[in-house]
Amino acid sequence: MTILLDKPVHTAAHPDSRTAATAARRARLARMSFYVPAVLYLVIFFGYPIVANLVMSFQDYTVTSFYNGGAPFTGLANYSAILTDELFSTTLWNTAVFTIASLILQFAIGLGLALFFRRRFPLGATLRALLLLPWLLPLLVSGTVFRWLLDQDYGVVNQVLLNLHLISDPVPWLVSPDHAMTAIVVANVWIGIPFNMVILYGGLQSIPPQLYEAASLDGAGAWQKFRHVTWPLLRPTSSVVVMLGLIYTIKAFDVVMVLTQGGPANSTQLLSTWSYALSFTNLQFGQGAAVSNVLIVFAMLFALVYLRAVRAEQSER
């Protein structure tokens, strides 16, 4: 009797399936290769400076450290030094006042202009384009212009106010602790208005006009339309505008340095300008790095609190 045993049959993979798998892998690698330049850019120009700054904040980094590379590890000594410095509370308060005042005024004026330009009128597009000029100019140029405008003796603002008999003596906008903060806020608001206007104008354009027509049929006035139609639908765009404005404003540096350099009497000293002064005036690079890290933490906290509030409001709806 002959007994036949089943033997496993080995079948080779079909050539077409191997070719398809290889082509899929190559396509996946090709797609991933497009991410490489962006990742390298972020690592080199963002990741490395942040890590290096964090490491420097824990070191006694001086001028000699640039030559011999030696920077003793000091732990939290730099953070302790800046947190116990009496200037820390002043700069923190100035940064909060400058940021909040700038955000409120920039958003309010930008929203008003966006609503204004939503109506069609002759040369409306041209005027809207001209209002972008403050945003397009380099910050050093804008700061220099405001330094000339607000000069106590030869500034245009004081000359106009004197000619209108609104003041009897020139106002020391940039050299008085009572007026310097107002001056830098006004300059920063002027620079930030176009950005708010453009983004909010784009958000307004996305609102269907049929909603306003329906509101008009229901007897809604201008305020009711804004409150119940415009504002709810514009809220997502407003969140983006406020968030980007917060990130930009809390780290403002150029305009303040050109106008007041943190003075007079530290009345306009912000965390950003104090970090610069510690690093490049006092040559205390470790403490300057510590202040900049504190600034990053505050910016992240403000952003997280705002995003949390927005999400909570959206969930309630």
C-alpha positions in Angstrom: 0.0 0.0 0.0 1.3 3.4 -0.9 0.7 6.2 1.6 0.8 9.7 0.1 1.9 12.4 2.6 0.8 16.0 2.1 3.8 18.2 1.5 3.8 22.0 2.0 3.7 23.9 -1.2 5.9 27.0 -1.3 4.6 29.6 -3.7 6.7 32.6 -4.6 5.3 36.0 -4.1 3.9 37.4 -7.3 6.4 39.8 -9.0 3.7 42.4 -9.3 3.0 42.5 -5.6 6.7 42.9 -4.8 7.0 45.7 -7.2 3.9 47.4 -5.7 5.3 47.1 -2.2 8.6 48.6 -3.3 6.9 51.4 -5.1 4.8 52.1 -2.0 7.9 52.3 0.2 9.6 54.6 -2.2 6.6 56.8 -2.4 6.4 56.9 1.4 10.1 57.8 1.7 9.7 60.5 -1.0 6.8 62.1 0.9 8.8 62.0 4.1 11.8 63.6 2.5 9.8 66.7 1.9 9.6 67.2 5.7 13.3 67.0 6.1 14.1 70.7 5.2 11.3 72.0 7.4 12.4 69.8 10.4 16.1 70.8 9.9 15.1 74.5 9.8 13.1 74.2 13.0 15.8 72.3 14.8 18.6 74.6 13.7 16.9 78.0 14.0 14.4 77.3 16.8 15.2 74.2 18.7 19.0 74.8 19.1 18.7 78.4 20.3 16.0 77.6 22.8 18.0 74.6 24.2 21.2 76.7 24.3 19.5 79.5 26.0 18.0 77.1 28.6 21.4 75.6 29.3 23.0 79.1 29.5 20.4 80.2 32.2 21.9 77.5 34.5 25.5 78.7 34.0 27.7 81.6 35.0 28.2 82.7 31.4 30.5 85.7 31.0 32.5 87.3 28.2 35.5 84.9 28.9 33.2 82.0 28.3 33.1 82.9 24.6 36.9 82.4 24.4 37.7 79.5 26.7 34.2 77.8 26.6 34.2 77.5 30.4 30.9 78.4 32.0 30.4 77.0 35.6 27.1 75.4 36.4 25.3 77.5 39.0 21.9 75.7 39.1 19.1 78.1 39.9 21.3 81.0 41.0 20.5 83.1 37.9 16.7 82.6 38.4 17.0 83.4 42.1 19.0 86.6 41.3 16.4 87.9 38.8 13.3 86.9 40.9 14.7 88.7 44.0 15.7 91.7 42.0 13.4 94.7 42.7 13.4 95.4 39.0 11.6 92.1 38.3 8.2 93.2 39.6 8.5 96.5 37.7 9.3 94.8 34.4 6.6 92.3 35.0 4.0 95.0 35.6 5.2 97.1 32.7 5.0 94.0 30.4 1.5 93.2 31.5 0.3 96.8 31.1 2.0 97.2 27.7 0.6 93.9 26.4 -3.0 94.3 27.6 -3.3 97.9 26.5 -1.9 97.1 23.1 -4.1 94.1 22.5 -7.3 95.9 23.5 -6.6 99.0 21.4 -5.3 97.1 18.4 -8.2 94.7 18.3 -10.9 97.4 18.9 -9.5 99.8 16.3 -8.8 97.0 13.8 -12.3 95.6 14.2 -13.8 99.1 13.7 -11.8 99.6 10.5 -12.7 96.1 9.2 -16.4 96.9 9.7 -15.9 100.2 8.0 -14.1 98.8 4.9 -16.7 96.1 4.6 -18.9 98.7 2.9 -18.0 99.3 -0.7 -17.1 102.9 -1.6 -14.8 104.6 -4.1 -11.1 104.0 -3.5 -11.9 101.8 -0.6 -9.4 99.1 -1.7 -6.7 101.8 -2.2 -7.2 103.2 1.2 -7.2 99.8 2.8 -3.9 99.0 1.1 -2.4 102.3 2.3 -3.4 101.4 5.9 -1.1 98.3 5.6 1.9 100.6 5.4 2.6 100.6 9.2 2.6 96.8 9.2 5.0 96.6 6.2 7.6 99.0 7.5 10.5 97.7 9.4 10.0 98.2 13.2 13.2 100.3 13.5 11.8 102.7 10.8 8.5 102.9 12.6 10.2 103.5 16.0 12.4 106.2 14.4 9.3 108.0 13.0 7.6 108.0 16.3 10.7 109.2 18.0 10.6 112.2 15.7 6.9 112.7 16.1 7.0 112.6 19.9 10.2 114.7 20.4 9.7 117.2 23.2 11.2 120.2 21.5 10.8 119.5 17.7 8.1 116.8 17.6 5.1 117.2 15.3 2.7 116.1 18.0 3.7 118.8 20.5 3.7 121.4 17.8 0.1 120.5 16.7 -1.1 120.5 20.3 0.5 123.9 21.0 -1.0 125.4 17.9 -4.4 124.1 18.9 -3.9 125.6 22.4 -4.6 122.2 23.9 -1.3 122.3 25.9 0.7 125.3 27.2 4.1 123.6 27.4 5.6 120.8 25.4 4.9 117.3 26.7 8.0 115.2 27.5 6.5 112.1 25.9 9.7 110.0 25.8 11.7 111.4 28.8 9.0 111.5 31.5 8.0 108.4 33.5 4.4 109.6 33.5 4.1 109.7 29.7 6.7 107.2 28.3 4.5 104.1 28.7 1.7 105.9 26.8 4.1 106.7 24.0 5.3 103.2 23.4 1.8 101.8 23.6 0.6 104.3 21.0 3.5 103.4 18.7 2.9 99.7 19.1 -0.8 100.0 18.5 -0.2 102.0 15.3 2.0 99.2 14.1 -0.4 96.4 15.0 -3.7 97.9 13.7 -3.2 96.8 10.1 -2.6 93.2 11.0 -5.8 93.1 13.1 -7.8 94.9 10.4 -6.7 92.5 7.6 -7.4 89.3 9.5 -10.7 90.5 10.8 -11.7 91.8 7.4 -11.1 88.4 6.0 -13.3 86.9 8.7 -16.1 89.3 8.0 -16.0 88.4 4.3 -16.7 84.8 5.1 -20.0 85.7 6.8 -22.9 85.0 4.4 -24.8 88.2 3.6 -28.1 86.3 3.7 -27.9 86.2 7.5 -27.9 90.0 7.6 -30.8 90.1 5.2 -32.7 87.7 7.5 -31.9 89.8 10.5 -33.1 92.9 8.8 -36.4 91.2 8.0 -36.7 90.4 11.7 -36.3 94.0 12.5 -32.8 93.8 13.9 -30.8 97.1 14.0 -27.1 97.6 13.5 -26.2 96.7 17.1 -28.4 93.6 17.1 -26.8 92.4 13.8 -23.3 92.8 15.2 -24.2 91.2 18.5 -26.1 88.2 17.2 -24.7 87.7 13.8 -21.3 89.3 13.3 -19.6 88.7 16.6 -20.6 85.0 17.1 -19.4 84.1 13.6 -16.3 86.2 13.9 -15.2 84.7 17.2 -13.0 82.0 15.8 -11.1 84.6 13.7 -10.9 86.9 16.7 -9.3 84.1 18.8 -6.6 83.7 16.2 -6.0 87.5 16.0 -5.8 87.8 19.8 -3.5 84.8 20.1 -1.0 86.0 17.4 -1.2 89.6 18.8 -0.4 88.3 22.3 2.7 86.4 21.0 3.9 89.4 19.1 3.2 92.0 21.7 4.6 90.2 24.8 8.0 89.9 23.1 8.0 93.4 21.7 11.6 94.8 21.6 12.5 97.0 18.6 10.0 99.8 19.1 10.7 100.1 22.8 14.5 100.2 22.3 14.3 102.9 19.7 11.9 105.1 21.6 12.9 104.8 25.3 15.4 101.9 25.7 13.5 100.9 28.8 13.6 104.3 30.4 13.2 106.8 31.8 13.8 105.4 35.3 12.8 101.9 34.0 9.2 103.1 33.5 9.1 101.3 30.1 11.4 98.4 31.0 9.9 95.2 29.7 11.0 91.6 30.2 12.4 91.6 26.7 14.4 94.8 27.1 15.6 93.8 30.6 16.9 90.6 29.2 18.8 92.5 26.5 20.2 95.0 29.1 21.4 92.2 31.4 23.1 90.3 28.5 24.6 93.1 26.5 25.0 96.0 28.9 25.7 94.3 32.2 27.3 91.2 30.4 25.4 88.9 32.7 24.4 86.4 30.0 23.2 83.8 32.4 20.7 86.1 34.0 19.7 87.5 30.6 18.9 84.0 29.4 16.9 83.4 32.6 14.8 86.4 32.0 14.1 85.4 28.4 13.0 81.9 29.6 10.7 83.6 32.1 9.3 85.6 29.2 8.7 82.4 27.2 6.9 80.8 30.2 4.6 83.8 30.7 3.8 83.8 26.9 2.9 80.1 27.1 0.8 80.6 30.2 -1.1 83.5 28.7 -1.7 81.5 25.5 -2.9 78.4 27.4 -5.2 80.4 29.6 -6.7 82.2 26.6 -7.2 78.9 24.7 -8.7 77.2 27.7 -11.2 80.1 28.0 -12.1 80.0 24.3 -12.6 76.2 24.4 -14.7 76.4 27.6 -16.9 79.1 25.9 -17.3 77.0 22.8 -18.2 73.9 24.8 -20.9 75.9 26.6 -22.4 76.8 23.2 
